[in-house]
């Protein structure tokens, strides 16, 4: 009986280890893109403002200075919806210098996001997951003018690189 239990435990262990390695291979296919969160008050910004990734990639937000959030434009965050239809809204919560927050991009499309304390000055960012052709026609209503201007200008710069 004891030998049978040891064999079962060994088979279970090997199965789990093999499964864990399979998961690790899948995860290793994802890229990580870093966005720095910089500035205080009037110079608050995401750097870069626009990034391109593939679904499954991870965005690493690193706060270099100040107090900031990374918040999706979405009705759950009391803003117009500017993320893909089936994507879940996100909000990092308030972060300070040295904090890091990871966001896994699951759906193809365009994700617009903002910093809650600095949105009115245009502290916004855009993630293009897959093709820009997958972008929906997002509403401008309810958006600060500085945010819309920043997204438009930075997207044009990004596309013309």
C-alpha positions in Angstrom: 0.0 0.0 0.0 2.9 2.4 0.8 4.6 1.8 -2.6 1.3 2.5 -4.4 0.9 5.9 -2.5 4.5 6.8 -3.3 3.9 6.0 -7.0 0.7 8.1 -7.1 2.5 11.0 -5.4 5.4 10.8 -7.9 3.0 10.7 -10.9 1.1 13.6 -9.5 4.3 15.6 -9.0 5.6 14.9 -12.5 2.2 15.9 -13.9 2.2 19.1 -12.0 5.8 20.0 -13.0 5.1 19.2 -16.6 1.9 21.4 -16.5 3.8 24.2 -14.9 6.5 24.2 -17.6 3.7 24.3 -20.3 2.3 27.4 -18.6 5.7 29.0 -18.4 6.2 28.5 -22.1 2.9 30.2 -22.9 3.7 33.1 -20.6 7.1 33.5 -22.2 5.5 34.3 -25.5 4.2 37.6 -24.1 6.2 40.8 -24.3 6.4 43.4 -21.6 6.4 47.0 -22.6 7.3 49.7 -20.0 5.5 53.0 -19.7 7.0 55.5 -17.2 4.7 57.7 -15.2 6.4 61.0 -14.7 5.9 64.5 -13.5 4.1 66.4 -10.9 1.4 69.0 -11.5 1.6 70.6 -14.9 4.3 68.3 -16.4 2.6 65.0 -15.5 2.9 62.5 -18.4 3.1 58.9 -19.5 6.3 58.2 -21.4 5.7 57.0 -24.1 2.1 58.3 -24.5 1.3 55.8 -27.3 2.5 52.1 -27.3 1.8 49.3 -29.6 1.4 45.7 -28.3 -0.2 42.4 -29.2 -3.0 40.9 -27.3 -1.5 38.9 -24.4 1.3 41.4 -23.9 1.9 43.1 -20.5 2.3 46.9 -19.9 4.5 47.7 -16.9 3.7 51.1 -15.5 6.6 52.5 -13.4 5.9 55.7 -11.3 9.1 57.8 -11.4 7.7 60.8 -9.5 4.4 62.2 -8.1 1.1 60.6 -7.4 -0.8 59.1 -10.3 -3.3 56.5 -11.5 -3.6 54.4 -14.7 -7.4 54.4 -15.3 -9.3 53.2 -18.3 -11.8 55.5 -20.0 -14.9 53.5 -19.1 -18.4 54.2 -17.6 -17.3 52.1 -14.5 -14.7 54.8 -14.0 -17.3 57.6 -14.7 -15.9 58.4 -18.1 -16.9 57.6 -21.7 -16.0 54.1 -22.9 -12.8 54.2 -25.0 -11.6 50.6 -24.7 -12.6 47.6 -26.8 -16.1 46.4 -26.3 -15.3 43.2 -24.6 -12.3 44.5 -22.6 -12.6 44.9 -18.8 -12.1 48.3 -17.4 -9.0 48.9 -15.2 -7.8 51.2 -12.5 -4.4 51.0 -10.8 -5.5 53.0 -7.8 -3.3 55.8 -6.5 0.4 55.1 -7.0 3.5 57.0 -5.8 7.1 57.2 -6.7 8.6 53.7 -7.0 5.3 51.9 -7.4 4.8 49.5 -10.3 1.6 48.2 -11.8 1.1 45.6 -14.5 -1.7 45.5 -17.1 -2.2 42.5 -19.3 -3.9 43.4 -22.6 -6.4 40.7 -23.5 -8.3 42.1 -26.5 -7.3 43.6 -29.8 -8.2 47.3 -30.2 -7.4 50.7 -28.8 -7.3 51.4 -25.1 -7.4 55.0 -23.9 -6.5 55.7 -20.3 -5.8 58.7 -18.0 -4.4 59.7 -14.7 -7.2 60.8 -12.4 -5.4 63.7 -10.7 -4.0 65.1 -14.0 -6.6 64.2 -16.7 -7.6 67.8 -17.3 -4.1 68.8 -18.3 -3.9 66.0 -20.8 -2.2 63.3 -18.7 -3.5 60.5 -21.0 -2.2 57.5 -22.8 -3.1 55.1 -25.6 -2.4 51.4 -26.1 -2.8 50.0 -29.6 -3.3 46.3 -29.4 -2.9 44.6 -32.7 -4.0 46.8 -35.6 -5.2 50.4 -35.3 -7.9 49.3 -37.8 -9.5 47.5 -34.8 -10.2 50.9 -33.2 -13.8 51.7 -32.6 -15.2 55.2 -33.2 -14.8 56.6 -29.7 -17.0 59.5 -28.4 -15.4 62.8 -27.7 -18.2 63.8 -25.4 -17.2 64.0 -21.8 -13.5 64.2 -22.6 -11.4 67.1 -21.5 -10.1 69.1 -24.5 -6.5 68.7 -23.4 -6.9 64.9 -23.3 -8.4 64.7 -26.8 -5.7 67.0 -28.2 -2.9 65.0 -26.6 -4.3 61.6 -27.8 -4.7 62.9 -31.4 -1.3 64.6 -31.5 0.7 61.7 -30.0 -1.1 59.1 -32.1 -0.1 61.0 -35.3 3.5 61.3 -34.1 3.5 57.6 -33.3 2.1 56.6 -36.7 4.5 58.8 -38.6 7.7 57.4 -37.0 
